[in-house]
Amino acid sequence: MSTSILTSEEGKCTAYREKYAPTVARHVTCDTPLKDISLNWTEKQLPERERTKHVHRLHPYLGKYIPQLVEVFLRKYFKPSMTVLDPFSGSGTTLIQANELEINSVGCDISAFNILLGSVKTATYNVSQLNKEVTDILGKTALLAGHEAPLLPVDELPEVNLQVDNAYLKEWFAPQALEELLIFRSLIPNYEHQDFLKLVLSRAARSARRTTHFDLDFPKKPVTEPYFCHKHGRTCTPTETAFKFLTRYGRDNFRRVEEFSKIRTSAKVKLVHGDSRIAKFPQADGVITSPPYVGLIDYHEQHRYAFELLNLPDNRGDEIGSAEEGQSKAAKEAYVANMKAVFQNVSRKIRVGGRLIVVAGDRHNVYSEILDEPNLAHEATLQRHVNRRTGRRSGEFYESIFIYVKK
């Protein structure tokens, strides 16, 4: 008889992982019948702190599914060392949850920002070094911006480039806020964890824009005068500074990365910046994904501030189903054709017997056509009531989970 003994560190990680494993998904195994899986969780069953645990809230992102939904199907259809593919990886939810369960993952996205976001969330960090770098860059930014921060002697401060020839940045940020963002950006190349710091910069920029507090998701034009704030119930003014956000999110993002590092496994994560209609994927055991809906969100535009600040390549012309394209008959036909191309490409890389699990709000009833492929067999379609929605997207909403088997 053999005995397996966990090392002290392995024991800590296992205990931590079990402690934070979501109770709504923990009971699901490969033997759990689909009819016994409930996906309509109440707020008490699935509180907000669990839906946004650790790195899932490193940066706001519209149109993502909750990690517990992904985890249910990872536990049902995948085992450790298998590989799951997400051709619309977005904010990286599938990749993070797969890693927690020791499942390898491959994600693909057309947006350079989404690739940055997924990479930062799933990276392996030297936490101690990261903590030093966050403290150092915030201290230097404070001193260079004229804030009180007795962390470093003045003679150790580097020169920074505050020149900017970007109409968007000048329009959407107050002069002081823009200066603080540019100082922080100029310091990033001096550090090891540059992508992490870029994400802190982006998150701070989102909050520091000249917009109302209640319309951070869909601002149409800069706001420069006091306004009545529907969020706070009083008159508010647009923000003039970014440093408070750099400080807040620098510390919060570090805390979240540190928390995830305690449960992160050695499972592999691969991100592909490309078009899923033509991208070359490795072999995988199945797919879990939530594609963009027809004419609902412009994924590049929602992170415009990041593209401008970080000089990221803009591939919005290759987005599928963007809000700009609308929901006309022609737009729907183009959406179906493009999605069929994606799943034709993806299904070739899935092993026989592997599942394709697609989460979509199919109000236009197009997914039976999209997934009608000779090498795919329909197994089930589940309905989920999304009963926690906020802001501009509030209201009744249902999404479908389409489950297909590779023949």
C-alpha positions in Angstrom: 0.0 0.0 0.0 1.4 3.4 -1.0 1.0 6.6 1.0 0.8 10.1 -0.5 2.1 12.9 1.7 1.5 16.5 0.8 4.3 18.9 1.5 3.5 21.8 3.8 3.1 24.2 0.9 1.0 21.8 -1.1 -1.2 21.2 1.9 -1.8 25.0 2.4 -2.7 25.4 -1.3 -5.1 22.5 -1.2 -6.8 23.7 1.9 -7.0 27.3 0.6 -8.4 26.1 -2.7 -11.1 24.0 -1.0 -12.0 26.9 1.3 -12.6 29.2 -1.6 -14.1 26.7 -4.0 -17.6 28.0 -4.7 -20.2 26.0 -2.9 -22.6 26.2 -5.9 -20.2 24.3 -8.1 -18.3 22.0 -5.7 -20.9 19.2 -5.8 -20.7 18.8 -9.6 -18.8 15.8 -10.9 -18.6 14.0 -14.2 -21.4 11.7 -13.0 -23.8 14.5 -12.1 -26.8 14.4 -14.6 -27.4 17.6 -16.4 -31.0 17.6 -15.2 -29.7 17.8 -11.6 -27.5 20.9 -12.3 -29.2 24.2 -11.2 -27.7 27.4 -12.6 -30.3 29.8 -11.2 -28.5 30.8 -8.0 -29.8 33.3 -5.5 -27.8 36.2 -4.1 -27.5 34.2 -0.8 -26.2 31.2 -2.6 -23.8 33.1 -4.7 -22.9 36.5 -3.1 -21.1 39.2 -5.1 -17.8 38.6 -3.3 -17.6 35.1 -4.8 -18.6 36.2 -8.3 -15.8 38.7 -8.2 -13.2 36.7 -6.2 -9.5 37.3 -6.5 -8.3 38.3 -10.0 -11.8 38.3 -11.6 -12.1 41.9 -10.6 -8.7 43.2 -11.7 -10.4 45.4 -14.2 -14.1 46.2 -15.1 -15.3 44.3 -18.2 -18.7 44.3 -19.8 -20.2 41.1 -21.2 -18.5 38.4 -19.2 -20.0 35.4 -17.6 -19.5 34.5 -13.9 -16.7 32.1 -12.9 -19.1 29.7 -11.1 -21.0 29.0 -14.4 -17.7 28.0 -16.1 -16.6 25.9 -13.1 -19.8 23.8 -13.2 -19.0 22.6 -16.8 -15.3 22.3 -16.1 -16.1 19.9 -13.2 -18.7 18.1 -15.4 -16.7 17.5 -18.6 -13.0 18.0 -17.8 -10.3 16.5 -15.6 -6.9 17.7 -14.5 -4.3 17.8 -17.3 -7.0 18.1 -20.0 -7.1 21.2 -22.1 -10.1 23.5 -22.6 -10.2 26.1 -25.4 -12.0 29.4 -25.3 -12.1 31.2 -28.8 -13.5 34.3 -27.2 -11.4 34.5 -24.1 -12.4 38.1 -23.2 -11.5 38.9 -19.6 -10.0 35.4 -19.1 -12.7 33.8 -16.9 -12.5 30.3 -18.5 -8.7 30.3 -18.3 -8.6 31.3 -14.6 -11.2 28.7 -13.5 -9.5 26.0 -15.5 -6.2 26.8 -13.8 -7.9 26.5 -10.4 -8.9 23.0 -11.3 -5.5 22.0 -12.8 -6.9 22.0 -16.3 -4.8 23.4 -19.1 -6.3 26.2 -21.2 -6.0 28.0 -24.5 -7.7 31.4 -25.1 -8.0 33.6 -28.2 -9.2 37.1 -28.6 -9.1 39.8 -31.3 -8.6 42.6 -28.7 -5.1 43.4 -27.7 -6.4 44.7 -24.4 -8.3 41.5 -23.7 -5.0 39.6 -24.2 -3.2 41.9 -21.8 -6.0 41.5 -19.2 -6.0 37.7 -19.5 -2.2 37.5 -19.4 -2.0 39.6 -16.2 -4.7 37.6 -14.5 -3.1 34.2 -15.2 0.6 35.1 -14.9 2.9 33.6 -12.3 4.3 36.3 -10.0 7.1 36.9 -7.6 4.7 38.4 -5.1 7.4 40.0 -2.9 9.0 41.7 -5.9 5.7 42.8 -7.2 4.8 44.4 -3.9 8.1 46.3 -3.9 7.5 47.5 -7.5 4.0 48.7 -6.8 5.1 50.6 -3.7 8.1 52.1 -5.6 6.1 53.3 -8.7 3.4 54.8 -6.6 5.9 56.6 -4.4 7.8 58.0 -7.4 4.6 59.0 -9.2 3.4 60.9 -6.0 6.7 62.8 -5.8 6.9 63.6 -9.5 3.2 64.8 -9.4 3.8 67.0 -6.4 2.0 64.9 -3.8 3.3 64.2 -0.3 5.0 60.8 -0.3 8.1 60.5 1.8 9.1 57.1 0.4 12.1 58.0 -1.8 14.8 60.7 -1.8 14.2 63.2 -4.5 17.6 62.6 -6.1 16.5 59.1 -7.0 13.7 60.2 -9.2 14.1 59.5 -13.0 13.1 61.9 -15.7 9.7 61.4 -17.2 8.2 62.2 -20.6 4.9 64.1 -20.3 4.6 65.0 -24.0 1.4 63.9 -25.5 -0.1 64.4 -28.9 -3.3 62.6 -28.5 -6.6 64.4 -29.0 -8.6 61.7 -27.2 -6.5 61.8 -24.0 -6.5 65.6 -23.9 -10.3 65.7 -24.3 -11.2 63.0 -21.8 -8.8 63.8 -18.9 -8.4 66.9 -16.9 -4.8 68.3 -17.1 -3.8 67.1 -13.6 -5.2 63.6 -14.1 -3.5 63.2 -17.5 -0.2 64.4 -16.1 -0.4 61.8 -13.3 -1.3 59.0 -15.7 1.6 60.0 -18.1 4.1 60.1 -15.2 3.0 56.6 -14.1 3.2 55.4 -17.7 6.7 56.8 -18.2 7.9 54.9 -15.1 6.6 51.5 -16.2 9.6 50.4 -18.4 11.8 50.6 -15.2 10.1 47.5 -13.7 9.8 43.8 -14.2 6.1 43.4 -14.0 5.2 45.9 -16.7 1.9 44.3 -17.9 0.6 44.3 -14.3 1.4 48.0 -14.0 -0.2 48.7 -17.4 -3.4 47.2 -16.2 -3.3 49.3 -13.0 -2.8 52.4 -15.3 -5.8 51.3 -17.4 -8.1 50.7 -14.5 -7.2 54.1 -13.0 -7.7 55.8 -16.3 -11.2 54.4 -16.6 -12.2 56.0 -13.3 -10.3 59.2 -13.9 -12.1 60.1 -17.2 -14.2 63.2 -17.5 -17.6 61.5 -17.1 -20.4 61.1 -14.6 -20.1 58.6 -11.8 -23.1 56.7 -13.0 -22.0 56.3 -16.6 -18.6 54.8 -16.5 -19.7 52.0 -18.8 -21.1 54.0 -21.7 -19.9 57.6 -21.7 -20.8 59.4 -24.9 -18.9 62.7 -24.4 -16.7 64.4 -21.8 -18.4 66.1 -18.9 -16.6 69.2 -17.6 -19.3 70.9 -15.4 -21.0 69.9 -12.1 -23.9 67.6 -12.7 -26.7 65.9 -10.6 -25.4 62.4 -9.8 -28.0 59.6 -10.0 -25.6 57.3 -8.2 -24.9 59.5 -5.2 -28.2 61.6 -5.2 -26.4 64.9 -5.1 -24.4 67.3 -7.3 -21.0 66.0 -8.2 -18.1 67.3 -10.3 -15.9 65.4 -12.8 -12.6 64.1 -11.3 -9.5 66.3 -11.7 -7.0 63.8 -10.5 -5.9 60.2 -11.3 -3.4 59.6 -8.5 -6.0 58.5 -5.9 -7.2 55.8 -8.4 -3.6 54.7 -9.2 -3.0 54.2 -5.5 -6.3 52.5 -4.8 -6.1 50.1 -7.8 -2.4 49.5 -7.5 -3.0 48.1 -4.0 -6.2 46.3 -4.8 -4.8 44.6 -7.9 -1.8 43.5 -5.9 -4.0 42.0 -3.2 -6.0 40.1 -5.7 -3.0 38.7 -7.5 -1.5 37.7 -4.1 -4.8 35.9 -3.3 -4.9 34.0 -6.6 -1.2 33.1 -6.2 -2.2 31.0 -3.2 -4.4 28.8 -5.3 -2.9 29.0 -8.7 -1.8 25.6 -10.1 0.9 24.6 -12.5 -1.7 24.0 -15.3 -0.6 25.7 -18.5 -2.3 28.8 -19.9 -1.8 29.9 -23.5 -3.2 33.1 -25.0 -3.5 33.8 -28.7 -4.0 37.3 -30.0 -5.8 36.7 -33.3 -9.0 36.0 -35.2 -10.7 32.8 -34.1 -12.1 32.3 -37.6 -8.6 31.5 -38.9 -6.3 31.2 -35.8 -4.3 28.0 -35.5 -5.2 26.2 -32.3 -3.5 23.2 -30.6 -5.5 20.1 -29.9 -8.0 20.4 -27.0 -10.4 18.3 -25.1 -13.4 20.7 -25.4 -14.6 24.2 -25.6 -16.2 26.5 -23.0 -17.0 30.0 -24.3 -19.3 33.0 -24.3 -19.3 34.7 -27.7 -20.2 38.3 -28.3 -23.9 38.8 -28.9 -25.5 40.4 -32.0 -25.0 44.2 -32.0 -24.7 44.6 -28.3 -21.2 45.7 -27.2 -18.2 47.3 -28.9 -15.4 45.5 -27.2 -12.7 47.8 -28.4 -14.5 51.0 -27.7 -15.4 50.0 -24.1 -11.6 50.1 -23.4 -10.7 53.0 -25.6 -8.8 54.8 -22.9 -6.5 51.8 -22.6 -5.9 51.5 -26.3 -4.9 55.2 -26.4 -2.7 55.3 -23.3 -0.9 52.0 -24.0 -0.7 52.4 -27.8 -2.3 49.0 -28.4 -3.2 47.8 -31.9 -6.8 48.4 -32.7 -8.6 45.6 -34.5 -12.1 46.7 -34.0 -12.8 46.2 -37.7 -12.5 42.4 -37.1 -14.9 42.3 -34.1 -17.9 39.9 -34.6 -21.3 41.3 -33.7 -20.2 44.8 -32.6 -22.8 47.3 -31.5 -21.7 49.5 -34.3 -22.8 46.9 -36.8 -26.3 46.9 -35.3 -29.0 44.2 -35.4 -30.3 44.6 -39.0 -31.0 41.5 -41.1 -27.7 41.9 -42.9 -25.9 42.3 -39.5 -27.5 39.1 -38.2 -26.6 37.2 -41.4 -23.0 38.4 -41.2 -22.9 37.3 -37.5 -24.1 33.8 -38.3 -21.6 33.4 -41.1 -18.7 34.6 -38.9 -19.7 32.5 -36.0 -20.0 29.4 -38.2 -16.5 30.0 -39.4 -15.2 30.2 -35.8 -16.8 26.9 -34.7 -15.8 25.2 -37.9 -12.3 26.2 -37.2 -12.5 25.3 -33.5 -14.3 22.0 -33.8 -11.5 20.5 -36.0 -9.2 20.7 -33.0 -11.5 19.0 -30.5 -11.1 15.4 -29.7 -13.9 13.0 -30.6 -16.3 12.9 -27.6 -15.2 16.3 -26.4 -17.9 18.9 -25.5 -18.5 22.4 -27.0 -20.3 24.5 -24.4 -21.5 27.8 -25.7 -23.1 30.4 -23.4 -25.2 32.9 -25.3 -28.2 35.1 -25.0 -29.8 33.8 -28.2 -32.7 36.2 -28.6 -32.4 36.0 -32.3 -32.5 32.2 -32.4 -29.4 31.8 -34.5 -27.3 29.2 -32.6 -29.0 26.1 -33.9 -27.9 27.3 -37.3 -24.4 28.4 -36.2 -23.7 25.0 -34.5 -25.3 22.9 -37.2 -22.0 21.1 -38.3 -21.6 17.6 -39.6 -19.1 16.8 -36.9 -21.2 18.1 -34.0 -24.1 16.5 -32.3 -26.5 18.4 -30.1 -26.7 17.0 -26.6 -28.7 19.5 -24.6 -29.7 23.2 -24.2 -30.0 24.6 -20.7 -31.7 27.9 -19.8 -30.3 30.1 -17.1 -32.1 33.1 -15.5 -29.5 35.9 -15.0 -31.0 37.6 -12.0 -28.2 39.9 -10.9 -27.8 42.7 -13.3 -26.9 46.3 -12.6 -26.7 49.8 -14.2 -27.7 50.3 -17.8 -28.0 46.5 -18.3 -30.5 45.9 -15.6 -33.7 43.9 -16.2 -34.9 40.4 -16.9 -32.5 38.4 -18.9 -32.1 34.7 -19.8 -29.1 33.0 -21.5 -28.9 29.6 -23.1 -26.1 27.0 -22.6 -25.7 25.0 -25.7 -23.9 21.6 -25.3 -22.7 19.8 -28.4 -20.5 16.6 -28.7 -17.7 16.2 -31.2 -18.5 13.2 -33.4 
